[in-house]
Amino acid sequence: MRFNKREQGFTLVELLVVIAIIGILVGLLLPAVQAAREAARRMSCSNNLKQISLSLHNYNDTYGKFPSGQYFCKPGIACNNGVRSDWLQGWGWTASILPFIEQGNLGRQLNYGLNLYDPVNLPIIRTPMPIFQCPSDASRRPEVPPAGVASDTRRIATANYCGNGGSFSNSFESNSVVLPAGVGAQDQNWTNGILRRDSKHKFADITDGTSNTILIGEVTHYNFTWDPAMYGMWDPPSGTACCTLSMVRHGNQRLNPPPTASDVVKREGFHSYHTGGAQFGFCDGSVRFISQNVDFTNRQRTTATRNDLFDSANGGLNYGVYQRLFSRNDGLVLGDF
């Protein structure tokens, strides 16, 4: 018997079918590949938070307290919010823990008695730290100018993690600051975070429990003054501290706000590029993912709320789970998160 021998090669129709099949396979595989890559990035970010949290523990073991979120007021004086001559150079908690993340040699090169941007310190504060960078955040700039002044050629390395400054707007405030007339005395309920301006908090201060209190969390970048920075932040004209929100954030703003949110919401809160929420290091050294759908309130310190900041009279009804996670001493039950 004789069979007709087919000519080698594909017809145009067959070639188009093959291309279509390849496209379908790529379309099926690509999401899986992307998901695997994001899972790896998220794990790397989690490891960063774990190591940073443990370094803060080691700092506490050495000095008997956590570092200040930002060193803000000159010691021994009643610091005034409106008088920059009362303020320090703005070094942050990230600079304090350098010896505890195996960067002791780098830390010893810094002169904390000088401005961050002094010629002695300038080459060092540009040094990037992979441990402070979430690989999922493609928005992060490698360096930023002081206080967001784009024309300033000096630069400081950036980060993706900020400390817990408390539950309310400005609750990171230094206890050395003299508040404006009519605001009322500062109290432990308002300044209820862990890494605040000039704070010296110990484990004993965390009466809500270390497993119930956030220590640090993820923050993305928006190309503005308050993008997270390494080492600290400093104001060019005065040469003093500024922009504490580049190192410390609050629990009074929604987690992962939409792109249309105001700058106030973005600069005060926490956010990540991980789908559905963000990762946080807790005071017990654990790292947990918090859903952006967590029970949330934005209760503030006002004349009406000052005497019951945690809304204890209503069982904390207007002081939700997410805000409670930022307080070391509200005495309320958390619930699921």
Secondary structure, DSSP 8 states (H G I E B T S, - for coil): -------SS--HHHHHHHHHHHHHHHHHHHHHHHHHHHHHHHHHHHHHHHHHHHHHHHHHHHHSS---SB--B-TTS-EETT-GGGB---BBHHHHTGGGGT-HHHHHH--TTS-TTSTTTHHHHT---GGG--TT-TT--SEE-GGG-TT----EEB-SEEEE--SSTTTT--TTEE--TTS----TTTS--SS-BT----GGG-TT-GGGSEEEEE----SSTTS-BSSB-EETTTTEE--GGGTEE-SSS-SS--TTS-HHHHHHS---SSTTEEEEEETTS-EEEEETTS--------TTTGGGTT-GGGTTTTS-HHHHTT-SS--------
